[in-house]
Amino acid sequence: MTENKRKRTTANGLSERAPDYMSRQAQTTWRFLVGALGQIKELKPSDGKLIEMYCTQYEIYRNAYKHIQENGEVQGIYESVQNAAGEVIEKDFKGYKRNPMTQIYSDSIKNLNNIGKELGLSPKSRKELFDNLNDGDEEGLADIVRLFK
């Protein structure tokens, strides 16, 4: 039965099953994307790597956002003051620093936007896709419009 699940593909040859090594969040994103993009004839099985990158970047985005929610955008910087025995007797506040997860969050959003454009996930890239399909492939255009409505 596991063998049959691995071989299920969409009309354009993309596997409906996410790679086993992907996290649960990334696999959920994979199933959503492949379901939405599975009928687009221009996508090929080799584009699965782009979908994989999108899914893993989405997971990084979610993890970074969760960390920022729990720890804030900035973190306090403290310097420990010790006595002669090496015991911390006081912590002096030195200011704030940016939470490093904010950079990871920002980078993942940029990566998601770039990969999403390649896959036709942004409004502008969908418009370009529709315009290209409108040059004679009326059946393909109807399929795309149905998917994105």
Number of C-alpha atoms within 10 A of each C-alpha: 5 6 7 7 11 13 13 13 15 16 14 16 18 23 21 19 16 22 14 8 8 15 14 12 15 23 20 15 20 25 17 14 18 21 15 14 23 22 18 18 13 13 17 13 14 10 14 18 10 15 24 19 17 24 26 21 21 20 21 20 21 15 16 20 19 14 15 17 10 9 12 14 17 15 13 11 12 13 12 11 12 12 9 6 6 8 10 12 9 12 12 10 11 10 11 12 11 12 16 13 21 18 13 16 22 14 15 21 16 13 17 20 15 14 19 17 15 15 20 18 18 15 11 11 15 18 12 13 16 19 12 12 17 14 9 10 11 12 10 17 19 13 13 20 11 9 14 11 5
